[in-house]
Amino acid sequence: MSAAAPQQITWVGFVVWLLAAFGFFFAWVLRVSPSVMVEPLMADFQVGGALLGTLSGLYFYTYALLQAPAGLAMDRWGPRRALALAALVTAAGCALFALAPTIEVAYLGRLLIGGGVAFAFLGSLVLASAWFPQRRFAMFSGLGMGIGLLGGIVGQAPLALAVEVAGWRDAMMALAAGALVLSAATWLVVRDTPEPRPARAAAGAGEPVLRGLWAVMRRSQTLYIAFFSGLMSAPMLAFGALWGVPYTMQAYGLSKIEAASVMAPILFGFTAGAPAWGWLSDRIGRRKLPMLAGALTSLLAATGAIYIPGLPLAAYGVLLFLMGFGGASMAVSYAATREHNAGGGTGAALGFVNMCAVLGGAVFQPLLGWLLDLQWDGRLVAGARVYAAEAYRLAFLVLPGLCIVGFIAALRVRETYCRPYAAPADPAPAVARA
């Protein structure tokens, strides 16, 4: 990256960042895609909810595990090369998934997809740091997350329609072609820094990053922020990105496309909430307060959406929007992480927090599927298991619990007042004076 951050936003820098943010948009399309393929996947591979949850959740395993290596790759090769190569891996994963004759081959394809898209959001953060003024980092972090969530919206009703018309295999092949186009565009358009010839990292430059990762994992504040990020993301990833569509079909008697449309507000809420919480945090000069408010909003909305008896469909949609909006307060985690690690290891800390943000999907998508399998009454439709609405509600008791623990984690975070802390040489570092 450049030695000093630019003092203004240029159109070139904005285009470079926007392309990386579009990579995160594409990542979200793929992240939620299994939610509109539940029945055909279970029928084609003859599996139940637990194995389907595992298939969807494998995306998050490689995504999470590659966060630190993704930062190392960008340090060594630059975001342009790393992002272009990652998009090629994504294309290969989509094609393998589309052609999979067995569930085991589909597992491998899903792992490759998760590994390829693992670079997208971190790449947008690295490019934002290089191309934009530092005072705009929190806003562009939230804006990039919001753009990604637009991909989650496209991955619901529009992708559901494509699956209905062309089948899930052809839909996945189309996404593979899209990943190839993204790779080529990244190679041609993205530039690592505003300088025409950025300095290359030294051969051993990755070693401090790995040491920094271990260092930030030992900092209690980074752990609290990471827990908050993961816990607030989990309801979105487990409910919004997979099990919400089949639940809505059962609870309201809707078709798949109708249910996917009804679920869209949770993604709209997250899309609107990420930049809104970031803007509010910068505006009021607080990090902790928006985190607490977001956790409380998500808790109340999730509880109401799932457990209010006879809830009208319109009210259900409003509560889904608020559930997503509250969960999006995790976007503030990146600014808080940067400030709590101002003394060193910022890149490793951001990678660690982003890793935890997606572990919720890896853990809770299959967990909810397992809980559903425990209550399955044996019903099958076209070879796919069908779960009663009450079975979903019992499994979803996990979701309010996640919000409660996330609120507790946010309570443990020290307020930075939007200023960097000094290197944590003592147990209670003071806020650095401007």
C-alpha positions as CSV (number, residue, x, y, z in Angstrom):
1,M,0.0,0.0,0.0
2,S,1.0,3.6,-0.3
3,A,3.1,5.2,2.3
4,A,0.4,7.7,3.1
5,A,-3.3,7.4,2.6
6,P,-4.8,9.8,0.0
7,Q,-6.5,12.9,1.2
8,Q,-9.4,12.8,-1.2
9,I,-11.4,10.3,-3.1
10,T,-10.7,10.0,-6.8
11,W,-12.9,8.4,-9.5
12,V,-10.1,5.9,-10.4
13,G,-9.9,4.8,-6.8
14,F,-13.6,4.5,-6.5
15,V,-13.8,2.3,-9.6
16,V,-11.0,0.1,-8.3
17,W,-12.7,-0.3,-4.9
18,L,-16.1,-0.8,-6.5
19,L,-14.9,-3.8,-8.5
20,A,-13.5,-5.4,-5.4
21,A,-16.8,-4.7,-3.6
22,F,-18.6,-6.3,-6.5
23,G,-16.5,-9.4,-5.8
24,F,-18.1,-9.4,-2.4
25,F,-21.5,-9.0,-4.0
26,F,-20.8,-12.2,-6.0
27,A,-19.6,-13.9,-2.9
28,W,-23.0,-13.3,-1.3
29,V,-24.9,-14.6,-4.3
30,L,-23.0,-17.9,-3.8
31,R,-23.3,-17.7,0.0
32,V,-27.1,-17.8,0.0
33,S,-27.6,-19.8,-3.2
34,P,-28.3,-23.2,-1.4
35,S,-31.4,-21.6,0.3
36,V,-33.3,-21.6,-3.1
37,M,-32.0,-25.1,-4.0
38,V,-32.9,-27.0,-0.8
39,E,-35.5,-29.3,-2.3
40,P,-33.7,-30.2,-5.6
41,L,-30.4,-30.7,-3.7
42,M,-31.9,-33.0,-1.2
43,A,-33.7,-34.9,-3.9
44,D,-30.7,-35.2,-6.3
45,F,-28.3,-36.3,-3.6
46,Q,-30.8,-38.1,-1.4
47,V,-29.7,-36.3,1.8
48,G,-31.5,-34.8,4.8
49,G,-31.3,-31.5,6.6
50,A,-28.0,-32.2,8.5
51,L,-26.1,-33.1,5.4
52,L,-27.5,-30.3,3.3
53,G,-26.6,-27.9,6.1
54,T,-23.1,-29.3,6.0
55,L,-23.0,-28.8,2.2
56,S,-24.0,-25.2,2.5
57,G,-21.8,-24.6,5.6
58,L,-18.6,-25.9,3.9
59,Y,-18.4,-22.6,2.1
60,F,-17.8,-20.9,5.5
61,Y,-15.0,-23.4,6.6
62,T,-12.6,-22.5,3.8
63,Y,-13.8,-18.9,3.8
64,A,-13.0,-18.5,7.5
65,L,-9.7,-20.5,7.4
66,L,-8.3,-18.5,4.5
67,Q,-8.8,-15.0,6.0
68,A,-5.3,-14.8,7.4
69,P,-3.6,-16.4,4.3
70,A,-5.7,-14.0,2.1
71,G,-4.2,-11.0,3.9
72,L,-0.7,-12.6,3.5
73,A,-1.3,-13.2,-0.2
74,M,-2.3,-9.5,-0.7
75,D,0.8,-8.4,1.2
76,R,3.0,-10.5,-1.0
77,W,1.3,-10.3,-4.5
78,G,-1.0,-7.3,-4.1
79,P,-4.8,-7.3,-4.2
80,R,-5.0,-7.3,-8.0
81,R,-3.2,-10.7,-8.5
82,A,-4.8,-12.3,-5.4
83,L,-8.3,-11.3,-6.3
84,A,-8.0,-12.3,-9.9
85,L,-6.6,-15.7,-9.0
86,A,-9.3,-16.2,-6.3
87,A,-12.0,-15.5,-8.8
88,L,-10.6,-18.3,-11.0
89,V,-10.8,-20.7,-8.1
90,T,-14.4,-19.6,-7.5
91,A,-15.3,-20.4,-11.2
92,A,-13.7,-23.8,-10.8
93,G,-15.7,-24.5,-7.6
94,C,-19.0,-23.4,-9.2
95,A,-18.4,-25.6,-12.3
96,L,-17.5,-28.6,-10.1
97,F,-20.6,-28.1,-7.9
98,A,-22.8,-27.9,-11.0
99,L,-21.4,-31.1,-12.5
100,A,-21.2,-33.1,-9.2
101,P,-22.6,-36.6,-9.5
102,T,-22.4,-37.2,-5.8
103,I,-22.7,-35.3,-2.6
104,E,-19.0,-35.8,-1.9
105,V,-18.0,-34.1,-5.2
106,A,-20.5,-31.3,-4.4
107,Y,-18.7,-30.9,-1.0
108,L,-15.4,-30.3,-2.8
109,G,-17.0,-27.8,-5.1
110,R,-18.5,-25.9,-2.2
111,L,-15.2,-25.9,-0.4
112,L,-13.5,-24.3,-3.5
113,I,-16.2,-21.7,-3.8
114,G,-15.7,-20.7,-0.2
115,G,-11.9,-20.5,-0.7
116,G,-12.2,-18.4,-3.8
117,V,-14.6,-15.8,-2.5
118,A,-12.7,-15.6,0.8
119,F,-10.5,-12.8,-0.6
120,A,-13.3,-10.5,-1.7
121,F,-14.3,-8.5,1.4
122,L,-10.7,-8.3,2.8
123,G,-9.6,-7.1,-0.7
124,S,-12.1,-4.3,-0.6
125,L,-10.8,-3.3,2.9
126,V,-7.2,-3.3,1.7
127,L,-8.0,-1.3,-1.4
128,A,-10.1,1.2,0.7
129,S,-7.1,1.7,2.9
130,A,-4.9,2.3,-0.1
131,W,-7.1,4.6,-2.1
132,F,-9.3,6.5,0.3
133,P,-8.7,8.9,3.2
134,Q,-8.4,7.2,6.6
135,R,-11.4,9.1,7.9
136,R,-13.6,7.4,5.4
137,F,-12.5,3.8,6.2
138,A,-15.5,3.0,8.5
139,M,-18.0,4.3,6.0
140,F,-16.5,2.4,3.1
141,S,-16.3,-0.8,5.2
142,G,-20.0,-0.6,5.8
143,L,-20.8,0.4,2.2
144,G,-18.8,-2.5,0.9
145,M,-20.7,-4.9,3.2
146,G,-24.0,-3.3,2.0
147,I,-23.0,-4.0,-1.6
148,G,-22.3,-7.6,-0.7
149,L,-25.7,-7.9,0.8
150,L,-27.2,-6.8,-2.4
151,G,-25.8,-10.0,-3.8
152,G,-27.6,-11.9,-1.1
153,I,-30.8,-10.3,-2.4
154,V,-30.0,-11.4,-5.9
155,G,-29.3,-14.8,-4.6
156,Q,-32.8,-15.2,-3.3
157,A,-35.9,-14.5,-5.5
158,P,-34.0,-13.8,-8.8
159,L,-31.8,-16.9,-8.4
160,A,-34.8,-18.9,-7.3
161,L,-36.5,-18.0,-10.6
162,A,-33.4,-19.0,-12.5
163,V,-33.4,-22.4,-10.7
164,E,-37.1,-22.9,-11.4
165,V,-36.6,-22.1,-15.1
166,A,-33.2,-23.7,-15.9
167,G,-32.5,-26.1,-12.9
168,W,-29.9,-25.7,-10.2
169,R,-27.1,-27.2,-12.3
170,D,-27.4,-24.8,-15.2
171,A,-27.8,-21.9,-12.7
172,M,-24.5,-22.8,-11.1
173,M,-22.8,-23.1,-14.5
174,A,-23.9,-19.5,-15.3
175,L,-22.4,-18.4,-12.0
176,A,-19.1,-20.1,-13.0
177,A,-19.1,-18.1,-16.2
178,G,-19.7,-14.9,-14.1
179,A,-16.7,-15.7,-11.9
180,L,-14.5,-16.0,-15.0
181,V,-15.7,-12.5,-16.2
182,L,-15.0,-11.1,-12.7
183,S,-11.4,-12.6,-12.8
184,A,-10.6,-11.0,-16.2
185,A,-12.1,-7.6,-15.1
186,T,-10.1,-7.6,-11.9
187,W,-6.9,-8.3,-13.7
188,L,-7.5,-5.5,-16.2
189,V,-9.0,-2.8,-14.0
190,V,-7.7,-3.1,-10.4
191,R,-4.5,-1.4,-9.3
192,D,-3.0,-2.1,-5.9
193,T,-2.2,1.6,-5.0
194,P,-2.4,5.1,-6.5
195,E,1.3,4.9,-7.3
196,P,2.1,3.5,-10.7
197,R,4.8,1.2,-9.4
198,P,4.0,0.0,-5.9
199,A,6.9,-1.5,-3.9
200,R,6.8,-5.3,-3.6
201,A,6.8,-6.9,-0.2
202,A,9.9,-8.6,0.8
203,A,10.1,-12.4,0.6
204,G,9.8,-12.9,4.3
205,A,7.1,-10.2,4.7
206,G,4.5,-12.8,5.6
207,E,6.2,-13.9,8.9
208,P,5.3,-10.7,10.8
209,V,1.6,-11.2,9.6
210,L,1.5,-14.7,11.1
211,R,3.1,-13.5,14.3
212,G,0.7,-10.6,14.4
213,L,-2.3,-13.0,14.0
214,W,-1.2,-14.8,17.2
215,A,-0.6,-11.5,18.9
216,V,-4.1,-10.2,18.2
217,M,-5.8,-13.4,19.3
218,R,-4.2,-12.9,22.7
219,R,-5.8,-9.5,23.1
220,S,-9.1,-9.7,25.0
221,Q,-10.6,-6.7,23.2
222,T,-10.0,-8.2,19.8
223,L,-11.6,-11.5,21.0
224,Y,-14.7,-9.6,22.3
225,I,-15.1,-7.8,19.1
226,A,-14.6,-11.0,17.1
227,F,-17.2,-12.8,19.2
228,F,-19.7,-10.0,18.6
229,S,-19.1,-10.0,14.9
230,G,-19.6,-13.8,14.6
231,L,-22.6,-13.9,16.9
232,M,-24.4,-11.0,15.1
233,S,-23.7,-12.6,11.7
234,A,-24.8,-16.1,12.6
235,P,-28.6,-15.4,12.5
236,M,-28.2,-13.8,9.1
237,L,-26.1,-16.7,7.7
238,A,-28.1,-19.6,9.3
239,F,-31.6,-18.2,9.0
240,G,-31.4,-15.6,6.2
241,A,-29.0,-17.5,3.9
242,L,-30.4,-21.0,4.3
243,W,-33.2,-22.1,6.5
244,G,-35.4,-19.0,6.3
245,V,-36.9,-19.8,2.9
246,P,-38.1,-23.3,3.6
247,Y,-39.4,-22.1,7.0
248,T,-41.4,-19.3,5.4
249,M,-42.8,-21.8,2.9
250,Q,-44.1,-24.0,5.7
251,A,-45.2,-21.2,8.1
252,Y,-47.2,-19.2,5.5
253,G,-48.0,-21.8,2.8
254,L,-46.0,-20.0,0.1
255,S,-44.1,-21.3,-3.0
256,K,-40.4,-21.2,-3.1
257,I,-40.2,-18.0,-5.2
258,E,-42.8,-16.3,-3.0
259,A,-41.0,-17.3,0.2
260,A,-37.6,-16.1,-1.3
261,S,-39.3,-12.7,-2.0
262,V,-40.7,-12.5,1.5
263,M,-37.2,-13.3,2.9
264,A,-35.7,-10.4,1.0
265,P,-36.3,-7.8,3.7
266,I,-33.7,-9.4,6.0
267,L,-31.1,-8.8,3.3
268,F,-32.4,-5.3,2.6
269,G,-32.1,-4.6,6.3
270,F,-28.5,-5.8,6.4
271,T,-27.7,-3.9,3.2
272,A,-29.1,-0.7,4.6
273,G,-27.9,-1.2,8.1
274,A,-24.2,-1.8,7.4
275,P,-23.5,1.7,6.0
276,A,-26.0,3.3,8.4
277,W,-24.4,1.9,11.5
278,G,-21.0,2.9,10.2
279,W,-22.2,6.4,9.5
280,L,-23.9,6.7,12.9
281,S,-20.8,5.4,14.7
282,D,-18.6,8.1,13.0
283,R,-21.3,10.8,13.5
284,I,-21.7,10.3,17.3
285,G,-18.0,9.3,17.9
286,R,-18.9,6.0,19.5
287,R,-18.3,2.3,18.6
288,K,-19.8,0.4,21.6
289,L,-23.2,2.1,21.7
290,P,-24.2,1.2,18.1
291,M,-23.0,-2.4,18.7
292,L,-25.3,-2.7,21.8
293,A,-28.2,-1.0,20.0
294,G,-27.8,-3.4,17.0
295,A,-27.7,-6.5,19.1
296,L,-30.8,-5.5,21.0
297,T,-32.7,-4.6,17.8
298,S,-31.8,-8.0,16.3
299,L,-32.8,-9.9,19.4
300,L,-36.3,-8.2,19.6
301,A,-36.9,-8.5,15.9
302,A,-35.8,-12.2,15.6
303,T,-37.9,-13.2,18.6
304,G,-41.0,-11.4,17.2
305,A,-40.6,-12.6,13.7
306,I,-40.5,-16.3,14.7
307,Y,-42.5,-16.6,17.9
308,I,-45.4,-14.1,17.7
309,P,-48.5,-16.3,17.0
310,G,-50.5,-15.5,13.9
311,L,-48.1,-12.8,12.8
312,P,-49.3,-11.2,9.5
313,L,-47.0,-11.6,6.5
314,A,-46.5,-7.8,6.2
315,A,-45.4,-7.6,9.9
316,Y,-43.2,-10.6,9.4
317,G,-41.4,-8.7,6.6
318,V,-40.9,-5.6,8.7
319,L,-39.4,-7.7,11.6
320,L,-37.1,-9.5,9.1
321,F,-35.9,-6.1,7.9
322,L,-35.2,-5.0,11.5
323,M,-33.5,-8.3,12.2
324,G,-31.1,-7.8,9.3
325,F,-30.7,-4.1,10.2
326,G,-29.7,-4.9,13.8
327,G,-27.3,-7.6,12.8
328,A,-25.6,-5.2,10.4
329,S,-24.2,-3.4,13.4
330,M,-21.4,-5.9,13.2
331,A,-20.0,-3.7,10.4
332,V,-18.8,-1.4,13.2
333,S,-16.5,-4.2,14.4
334,Y,-14.0,-3.5,11.7
335,A,-13.5,0.1,12.7
336,A,-13.3,-0.9,16.4
337,T,-10.8,-3.6,15.5
338,R,-8.6,-1.2,13.6
339,E,-8.6,1.2,16.6
340,H,-7.9,-1.4,19.2
341,N,-5.0,-2.7,17.2
342,A,-3.5,0.6,16.2
343,G,-0.2,-0.4,17.9
344,G,0.4,-3.2,15.4
345,G,-1.2,-6.2,13.7
346,T,-4.1,-4.3,12.2
347,G,-4.3,-6.4,9.1
348,A,-4.1,-9.7,11.0
349,A,-6.7,-8.4,13.4
350,L,-9.1,-7.5,10.6
351,G,-8.6,-10.9,9.0
352,F,-9.3,-12.6,12.3
353,V,-12.5,-10.7,13.0
354,N,-13.7,-11.3,9.4
355,M,-13.0,-15.0,9.9
356,C,-15.1,-15.1,13.0
357,A,-17.9,-13.2,11.2
358,V,-18.4,-16.1,8.8
359,L,-17.8,-19.0,11.3
360,G,-21.4,-18.5,12.4
361,G,-22.6,-19.9,9.1
362,A,-20.1,-22.8,9.3
363,V,-21.4,-23.8,12.7
364,F,-25.1,-22.9,12.8
365,Q,-26.2,-23.9,9.3
366,P,-25.5,-27.6,10.0
367,L,-26.5,-27.3,13.6
368,L,-30.0,-26.1,12.7
369,G,-30.2,-28.9,10.1
370,W,-29.3,-31.4,12.7
371,L,-32.0,-30.0,15.1
372,L,-34.5,-30.2,12.3
373,D,-33.6,-33.9,11.5
374,L,-34.2,-34.7,15.2
375,Q,-37.8,-33.6,14.7
376,W,-38.5,-34.9,11.2
377,D,-41.8,-36.8,11.0
378,G,-40.9,-38.8,7.9
379,R,-42.7,-36.7,5.3
380,L,-41.1,-36.5,1.8
381,V,-42.0,-34.4,-1.2
382,A,-40.3,-35.3,-4.5
383,G,-37.6,-37.1,-2.5
384,A,-36.9,-34.1,-0.2
385,R,-37.5,-34.0,3.5
386,V,-40.2,-31.7,4.7
387,Y,-40.1,-30.2,8.2
388,A,-43.1,-28.8,10.1
389,A,-43.2,-25.1,11.0
390,E,-43.2,-26.0,14.7
391,A,-40.0,-28.0,14.1
392,Y,-38.3,-24.9,12.7
393,R,-39.5,-22.8,15.6
394,L,-38.0,-25.2,18.1
395,A,-34.7,-25.3,16.2
396,F,-34.7,-21.5,15.8
397,L,-34.6,-21.0,19.6
398,V,-30.8,-20.9,19.0
399,L,-31.2,-17.5,17.2
400,P,-32.3,-15.2,20.1
401,G,-29.7,-16.9,22.2
402,L,-27.0,-15.8,19.8
403,C,-28.2,-12.2,20.0
404,I,-28.1,-12.3,23.8
405,V,-24.6,-13.5,23.9
406,G,-23.6,-11.0,21.3
407,F,-25.0,-8.2,23.4
408,I,-22.9,-9.5,26.4
409,A,-19.8,-9.5,24.2
410,A,-20.5,-5.9,23.2
411,L,-20.8,-4.9,26.8
412,R,-17.2,-6.1,27.3
413,V,-15.8,-4.0,24.5
414,R,-14.0,-0.8,25.6
415,E,-15.2,2.3,23.9
416,T,-12.5,3.9,21.6
417,Y,-14.4,7.1,20.9
418,C,-13.4,6.6,17.3
419,R,-9.7,7.1,18.1
420,P,-6.9,4.6,18.0
421,Y,-5.6,2.9,21.2
422,A,-1.9,2.8,21.8
423,A,-0.2,-0.6,21.6
424,P,-1.6,-2.7,24.4
425,A,1.5,-2.8,26.6
426,D,-0.6,-2.8,29.8
427,P,-4.0,-4.3,30.8
428,A,-5.9,-1.1,30.4
429,P,-4.5,1.1,27.6
430,A,-5.7,4.6,27.4
431,V,-7.2,6.2,24.4
432,A,-4.6,7.8,22.3
433,R,-4.8,11.6,22.2
434,A,-5.2,13.2,18.9
